[in-house]
Amino acid sequence: PGHRCACELQSKSVLYFGCGNLAARFTYEKLSPYSVFCRRHLPFDETFHHAHSLQEMEHISVSSSDLFVRFDRQIEAITRETRDLFGSAVNKPEHLQAVLSELNLVSAEVDNASKVLQEKISTVTAKYSDNSDGAKTKRREYNEALFNFPWYSRRYLFTLASAWNERLSAAGQVVSAMKKIQHSGGSSRGDSTVPAIGDASTDDVIDGMRRIRQLQETYSRNYNVKNMTMARSQKGESLFEGNVLPDGRVAADDEEYDSDNDIDFEDDIDADVLASRNRMQGPQVSSSAKRSSRSKKSLGTSRQRASDEYKQSSITSDTNPVPLDYSNNYDTSGQLEGRNKTVTAGGAVKSALNRFFNRGVNREDPFVVDLGFIGKGRPRLQLGIGGIVIPVFDDQPSTIIAHSLASTDYDVQFQQFVAASTSESRSKPSHGTSRKEIERRMLGRNKSHIKHTFRDFDEKGQQLCKFVCTTFWSLQFNAVRHAFMNPSIATSGKESSSDGMTGASTPPTGFDIEKSYIRSLATSFAWAASGGKSGASFSRTSDNRFVIKCISRTELQMFLDCAPAYFEYLSKAFFHGLPTVLCKIVGVYQIGYHNRVTGKRTMEQVAVMQNIFYGRKISKIFDLKGSLRGRFTRQGNLEKDQHSKRSSYHRRNTGSSDSESSGSDEEDDESLSIASDGSEKDENDKDGKAKAASIPTLLDGDFLEFTSGRPLPLTDRAKAVFHMSILNDTLFLSIINVLDYSILVGIDEEKMELVVGIIDFMRQYDILKQMERVGKSLPMVVGSEAPTIIQPPLYKARFTNAMERYFMTVPNKWTTI
């Protein structure tokens, strides 16, 4: 009260000033400045994955019930046809009885598997829902079981259903052959509903009966329906995965498809991988010797092992008693034995002709049941570390990466790099979770590229698809993920915005950084990101934490050359508090696959980066480069948002404008719920996938129109930290000769924050960019805007100056002058 201000600014918004012959009118508006948010660490949304796993289990329960019903119907149809053959004089009753026994056994397994699966689903769900004190101590174990169960159960169902299909196919073919013999013998009892396959001969019946016995012995030995577990082979390899066949034999790799021309790799990139392996393994063995020894092993060892195991399996099956009560020979001449069948010249010619004329025919087996949803994701691939099942979809690059990172082969090579790094640093071995150890790994200069190849086989051991995943700088990127995705490693240990706002979530119990990263990459979907002119394809993980961008080989090679500088810069940001708004790249990979079924070959380079808008409600998105040439989208809906823009920028004036601002704010909130980005999901989306954001990405010209040509207000601390971050990042990018980057700005109206991040910083100023600059400069006229492609120092200066024009400081009563 004793220090009243004589200025009328506190009560009036329009003031007039005069000085001699000059008069001025000043209009003051009440502003609510924004703060700036740049994510310091990326949390793991455990709630989302819990809900996603529960939805998957519900889907599996419904799909498996439908699958079991279809198996019951197929078994019933074959059983009915088998019983109709008992009146035939040419078919032996013991063979028909053996087929019925096999069908009854399959039916019993189907019923038992249905009960076991439902019990497991109930048990896992009950343990997750248990909130007692005893359950809290085992929360990590229960969470892992909940996360891993959906795909493990799908793999279990696929294994059993594949075995049932083989046994039904063998039984159906025997019934079909017997039906042909019945018709040829003139003792037909009516039209058959079971289709006939093959020639009407007793050889088909003999082969079918032998196949039934072999399958029964194999599957009774190699899987356990009751305990929902699968046995392991004598050499420790898990059955029904990789190149291990259902009968325990190892399928030999087809060397014809393992040549260097199968999937086209970049020569210099492969050389880097080879150099990493040579350094890791030591200089005593030359690369040529390794290559020759590897080729010799692949040419002879696997084929010989498969042959030996097949012979041993045959000897074992000969000595074992026949579990079903049927004769193994079809006694029409008294001389033909089922096991030692003699192939005549006519039979060989007929078989060759059948193969020749039917080689282009992809005939479906009418006796098998379509697995549908259960058979997707290539469930025959090898299990990962700890028995984790990671599905692989050809159209989802992130699943190939996730399967490779979870594999034992990758873990072995990665641990070798860790051991080599520890020995080179001459430090004591550590668990790799301390800040000092993570920073040391991040600053490592030695390349740690890992190339992992895996294959998918069918039930006959034939290669279906070959996958290749090369992980670049695996050790350094692992350190980046541990620093960025674990709040306890961050500088402050808290989630912070640039104006000091905090709100971090503590990591869950038993939190594993790599497992959470793999779990995010295991499910993704295509994402049509707008605003870019490069035409690059994007995909986004289902939990919206990461964005997977396909990059060119030129961008990949340039980034690999600058990777040590990138890791050094991130270490300063993570461990020494350097302000930065760079979008964090957490992994760079080269993936490829060759599908032998479709003949499709693909090789892609991808970068996995953070989703800047993860967990935020974004109303508008701007991609700013600091240039106005060609930087205007001319969106027609901008005029419709004039009231919304005025309310969001000028902020609630006094008097009658309050009601207008309130109404426009309600409009803006409604549009937010419809067109939200980041982790906002559609409640009606049963698959748990977030729909692509409907918000268009606007450019520099649109930003100036949105702000009416005036800077966007920021708090004084937000502007200071934002300005310092821009200076740091542009200086770093200029030093490594990078240009054409931009800053992505998202407006979160609810929290009054600008969510920012610099993106597209993987392109250097090479000869192609120089030619592009010259081409864009030729049609320029005097006074026109300079092209977006200029030298990196000039690009840096233009970018920083534009950020000064686009954003301004709004002082408060604590701001110093």
C-alpha positions, 0 to 999 in steps of 0.5 A: 500500500505504501509503494503504489505504482503511478503507472496505469498499466495495472488497470488499463490495456490501452494507453496514449502517449504524446511528445510534441507533435508526436502521439502514440497508442499502446495496446497491452494484452495479457499473455500466458507464456509457454514453457519448453519441454524436452524429454530427459528420459523415456519411461516404460509404460507398464500399464499399457503392456499389461492391458495389451497382454490381457487383450492378447490373451483374450484374443488367444482364448477366443481364437483357440476355442474356434481352432479346437472346434474346427479340429473336432469337426475335421476329426469327426469327418475323417472318423465317419469315413473310416467307419464306413470302410469297415464293410469292405472286403479288400481293406484290413480291419486292423488298419482301419482300427489303427486309423481310428485309434490315432484319430481318437488319440488326436481328439483326446489331445485336442480336448486336453490342450483346450483345458490346459490353455484355459487353466494357464490363462486363468492362472496368469491372470489371477497372479497378475490381479493378486495384490496380496503382500506375498504377490508383491514380492514376486511382482517381477516374476508375474509381470514377466509371465504376463508379458511373455505368455501371449506369444508363448501360448501361441507358439505352443498352440502352433506346435500342437496344431501343426502336429495334429495336422500332420497326423490328420493328413496321414490318416486322411490319406490312408482313408483316401487310399483305402476308399480308392481300393474299395471303389476299384474292388467293386464294393463301394458303399456310396459316394465319398465325402473325403477327397482322394489324393494319389494313386489307388495302390496298396503302396499308398496304404503302406506308406500312410500306415508307416507315417502314422506310426512314425508320427505317433512315436515322434510326437509322443517323445518330443512334446508334452501336452499336459504341462504345456512344455516342449522337450529338448533334443539330446544336443540341447537344441529346442525342438520345433524351432530354427532348423530342428525338425519335429522328429529331432533331426537338424535340417541342413541349410541350403547352400544355394541360398547362402551365397553373397548375392542372396541379400545385397549388402553394402561392401564397406558396411560388411567390412566394418562388421568383419573388422569388429569380429576380427578385433573381438576374436583376436589377430591370430586367425585371418579373415580368409581362414575363418571364412573358409572354415565357416564354409567347410562347416556349413557344407559338411557338418550340418548335413552329416549331423542330419543324416546321422540323427536320421539313421539313429532315429530310424534304428530307434524306431525299428527297435521300439515296439509298435504302440498301435495294434496293426500289422506293418505289411499289406499282405496281398502277395505275401512278399511285400514288406512295408519297411523294406519296400522295393521300388520297381522301374515302372513305379519310379517312372510314374513317380517322376512323371507325377512330380514333373506334371505337378511341380507347378501345382500348389495343392492344398491338403484337404485334411489339415485345418487352417491355423489362421491367427495362430500361425502368424508371426513365424512361430518356428523361429528359435526362442530368445534368451530365457525362452522369450518368444519374439514374433517376426512379421515381414512388413514390420522391420522392428520385429526383425530387430527385436528378434535379433536383439533377444537371440542368444547369438546376439547376446554371445557376441555382445558379451564378447564386446563387453569383455573386450571393452572391459579388458581394454579399459583396464578397469574392474569388471562391473555389472554395467548399471553404474553411471561411470560404466555406462559413460565409459561404454558410450565413449568407446571408440572401437566399432561393435557391429553385430551381424545376425542371420536367422532362418525360418523352416517349414515342417519338412525342413525346407527354408522358407525365409532368411533374415539378416539384421546388422546392429551398428555400434551395439555397445555404444547404443546400449549405453545410450538406451540405459542412460536415456530410458532409466531415470536413475542414470539421468543427470538429475534423476528426474523428468524435467522441462526446461523451466524446471518442471519435474514429474518423473515416474520411478522405474518398475520393480526389476526394470530391465532396459533392454527387455523393455526396448525389445518389448516395444519393438516387438509390435509396431504399425505403419505410420503415415507421418506428414510434412516431410518431402523425402518420402521416407517410410515410418513406423511406430511402436504400439506403445508409441515410445519409438519411431522407426524411420527408413533411411538411405544408405548414404545417410547410414554411412554418414551417420556411422562416420559421425557416430563417435562424435554423436555419442560423445555429445550425448554423454555430455548431455546425459552425465554433465548437464549439457542443454540439448533438444536433439531427438535421441537416436537409440539404435541404427540397423540394417535389416533384410530378408529373402522370402523363398515362398514369394521370392521377395527380397528386401534390404533396408536401413532403419534408425530407431528414435524417440517419439518426441510427442510420447505421452502428450496431447498435441494440438498443433505441430510445426516443422521449422527450418528458419527459411520461408522459401517453399515453407507454407502448406496452405492448409485450408483449415487454418482460417477455421481456427482463427478464434482458436488461434487468437484464444491460444496466443493472446490468452483471455483478455478482460471484458466481453472477450472472456466469453469469446475466449472461453468458447474458442477454448472449448472448441480447441479442447474438443479438437484435441480429443479428436486429433491427439498425438503421442500416446493418446489411444482410441478407446474403441481400438481393440488391437491396442494400436493408436491411430495415426494422428490427424494433425497436419505438420505445418511449416515456417510460413504457417507458424508466422500466420499462427502467431500473426507475425509476432514471436511466441511468448516463452517464460524467461527461464524456458527461453534461456535454456531453449536458446542455449540448447539451440546454440549447443546443438547447431554448433555440434551439427555444424562441426560434423558438417550436417545441415537440412535439420529442423526442429519439431514443435508441438503445442500442448495447450493443457500444460501450456508447454512447447514439446520440441526436438531437433530431427533429420540430422543424418545428412552431411553437406556432400557433393549431392547437397552442393549440387542441390544448392546450385540447382535451387539457386539458379532460378532465384531472382533479386530479393527472393528467399535463399534456398534451404540448402546452404553451407552448414555454418550459414545454415546454423546462423540462419537457424539460430536467428530464426529461433530468436525471431520465432520465440521471445521472452516474457518477463515476470516480476522476478526477471532481472534487467 
